[in-house]
Amino acid sequence: MKSRTLGKSGIRASEIGLGCWQLGGDFGPIDDARATATMQAAMDAGITFFDTADVYGGGSSETRVGAFVKGKSGISVATKVGRSADLFPTEFDYADVRRHLVESCERLGVETLDLIQLHCIPPALLQSGEIFATMDRLVAEGLCSHWGASVETIAEAKICLAQAGCSSLQIIFNIFRQDAVTDLFPLAKAANVGIIVRLPLASGLLTGKFTADTKFDETDHRNYNADGAAFSVGETFSGIPMAKGVELLAKIKPLVPEGMSLADFALRWILDHDAVTTVIAGCSKPEQVQQNARASDLAPLSAETHKALADIYAAEIRQHIRSDI
Ligand SMILES: NC(=O)c1ccc[n+]([C@@H]2O[C@H](COP(=O)([O-])OP(=O)(O)OC[C@H]3O[C@@H](n4cnc5c(N)ncnc54)[C@H](OP(=O)(O)O)[C@@H]3O)[C@@H](O)[C@H]2O)c1
């Protein structure tokens, strides 16, 4: 497993990280044993970067991560603040944000968070800018070592990367969401802001394991948010209608080199962009972690393959994304 440096934070992060939303049960139920086995598989595979949030599973993702990393060294944990009902969408007072960080510290069993990310907060708050002073203050107080932002759109990302204190941006980036290559990565590199890639597999679509008829557990956001009924439509299947995503895979599969799975291909394509620091593939079981980890050691895809994927995106995919990009 290779590692890269997360922008100005200096954190060394494994190229494949672990997305821990699943460990809170928001992709269907998961018990303590399976959550622990998934994190252990990540550690065994050399994964040193975990991503969670205060709201995942109502705090249970952070609690499980905290229990797992206790007494272990070498894992950086990024968490988030901003989507709990008492903050979102309007109240982001310093005291309230601070209280949430203290609670995350308690669940994670630390005094200082490695990285706290604003969690897709309203664009108006990013534009007004007061929240950035709050984040700088929380770093200065020692409650967190670094701050970054998880955002929905490239416009939001640009606001954040202009802040001197912003170390990282977490964005949706995958074969179904390619705009950042031209519109964001050059700016992020120039600002020395690390890129954390979420939804690398478009909620699993880019593994090729779903059909248009696949059904999900009622507690799974791929059931209740498939069309954006609960939160941003861009966060489930990257904003592509599931059946359309399954159909579009027919254009992509012929480009996958022999011996590579579609998931390997999707993850490798992301890692081929040097602005990317780490890819936080979400996993609901240990075998998925083991499979995803190997993308770090695969050879880069050819320039022809990159060109073909860019062309397919422009001609056939982008028009189907239902959220702002
Ligand atoms: N707003 C935000 O800040 C935000 C939003 C979304 C996600 N995130 C973070 O980003 C992480 C990744 O995003 P995501 O989990 O939504 O999307 P994702 O990584 O694109 O997809 C995750 C799903 O793909 C499937 N999968 C993963 N590896 C697989 C493999 N090797 N073979 C077959 N299936 C595989 C699993 O499906 P099954 O569950 O069906 O097994 C898993 O639940 C999250 O865990 C979370 O930490 C942040």
The ligand as a Tripos MOL2 file, in Angstrom:
@<TRIPOS>MOLECULE
LIG
   48    52     1     0     0
SMALL
NO_CHARGES

@<TRIPOS>ATOM
      1 N1        -21.0380   14.0970    2.5610 N.am      1 LIG1
      2 C1        -19.9960   13.3660    2.8950 C.2       1 LIG1
      3 O1        -19.0520   13.8520    3.4450 O.2       1 LIG1
      4 C2        -19.9880   11.9190    2.5310 C.ar      1 LIG1
      5 C3        -21.0220   11.3750    1.7650 C.ar      1 LIG1
      6 C4        -20.9290   10.0540    1.3640 C.ar      1 LIG1
      7 C5        -19.8460    9.2820    1.7490 C.ar      1 LIG1
      8 N2        -18.8590    9.8170    2.5260 N.ar      1 LIG1
      9 C6        -17.6850    9.0060    2.9390 C.3       1 LIG1
     10 O2        -17.1560    8.3830    1.7890 O.3       1 LIG1
     11 C7        -17.0870    6.9600    1.9870 C.3       1 LIG1
     12 C8        -17.2370    6.2840    0.6450 C.3       1 LIG1
     13 O3        -18.4590    6.6270    0.0020 O.3       1 LIG1
     14 P1        -19.6670    5.5770   -0.1000 P.3       1 LIG1
     15 O4        -19.4390    4.4870    0.8510 O.co2     1 LIG1
     16 O5        -20.9170    6.3450    0.0070 O.co2     1 LIG1
     17 O6        -19.5660    5.0630   -1.5960 O.3       1 LIG1
     18 P2        -18.6350    4.0150   -2.3290 P.3       1 LIG1
     19 O7        -17.3460    3.8750   -1.6170 O.co2     1 LIG1
     20 O8        -18.6340    4.4440   -3.7370 O.co2     1 LIG1
     21 O9        -19.4840    2.6570   -2.2650 O.3       1 LIG1
     22 C9        -19.5310    1.8850   -1.1040 C.3       1 LIG1
     23 C10       -20.2980    0.5890   -1.3550 C.3       1 LIG1
     24 O10       -19.7030   -0.1140   -2.4330 O.3       1 LIG1
     25 C11       -19.7290   -1.4950   -2.1680 C.3       1 LIG1
     26 N3        -18.3500   -2.0130   -2.2750 N.ar      1 LIG1
     27 C12       -17.2020   -1.4500   -1.7950 C.ar      1 LIG1
     28 N4        -16.1520   -2.1960   -2.1560 N.ar      1 LIG1
     29 C13       -16.6280   -3.2490   -2.8540 C.ar      1 LIG1
     30 C14       -16.0290   -4.3540   -3.5000 C.ar      1 LIG1
     31 N5        -14.7130   -4.5260   -3.5040 N.pl3     1 LIG1
     32 N6        -16.8400   -5.2510   -4.1260 N.ar      1 LIG1
     33 C15       -18.1590   -5.0910   -4.1400 C.ar      1 LIG1
     34 N7        -18.8040   -4.0560   -3.5440 N.ar      1 LIG1
     35 C16       -18.0290   -3.1460   -2.9190 C.ar      1 LIG1
     36 C17       -20.3230   -1.7190   -0.8000 C.3       1 LIG1
     37 O11       -21.6850   -2.0710   -1.0520 O.3       1 LIG1
     38 P3        -22.5520   -2.9920   -0.0630 P.3       1 LIG1
     39 O12       -22.8840   -2.0990    1.0660 O.co2     1 LIG1
     40 O13       -23.7280   -3.3440   -0.9340 O.co2     1 LIG1
     41 O14       -21.7110   -4.1360    0.3310 O.co2     1 LIG1
     42 C18       -20.2130   -0.3470   -0.1660 C.3       1 LIG1
     43 O15       -21.2410   -0.0860    0.7480 O.3       1 LIG1
     44 C19       -18.1790    6.6840    3.0240 C.3       1 LIG1
     45 O16       -18.0000    5.4730    3.7120 O.3       1 LIG1
     46 C20       -18.0290    7.8940    3.9220 C.3       1 LIG1
     47 O17       -16.9460    7.7020    4.8190 O.3       1 LIG1
     48 C21       -18.9120   11.1240    2.9040 C.ar      1 LIG1
@<TRIPOS>BOND
     1     1     2 1
     2     2     3 2
     3     2     4 1
     4     4     5 ar
     5     4    48 ar
     6     5     6 ar
     7     6     7 ar
     8     7     8 ar
     9     8     9 1
    10     8    48 ar
    11     9    10 1
    12     9    46 1
    13    10    11 1
    14    11    12 1
    15    11    44 1
    16    12    13 1
    17    13    14 1
    18    14    15 2
    19    14    16 1
    20    14    17 1
    21    17    18 1
    22    18    19 2
    23    18    20 1
    24    18    21 1
    25    21    22 1
    26    22    23 1
    27    23    24 1
    28    23    42 1
    29    24    25 1
    30    25    26 1
    31    25    36 1
    32    26    27 ar
    33    26    35 ar
    34    27    28 ar
    35    28    29 ar
    36    29    30 ar
    37    29    35 ar
    38    30    31 1
    39    30    32 ar
    40    32    33 ar
    41    33    34 ar
    42    34    35 ar
    43    36    37 1
    44    36    42 1
    45    37    38 1
    46    38    39 2
    47    38    40 1
    48    38    41 1
    49    42    43 1
    50    44    45 1
    51    44    46 1
    52    46    47 1
@<TRIPOS>SUBSTRUCTURE
     1 LIG1         1 GROUP 0 **** ****
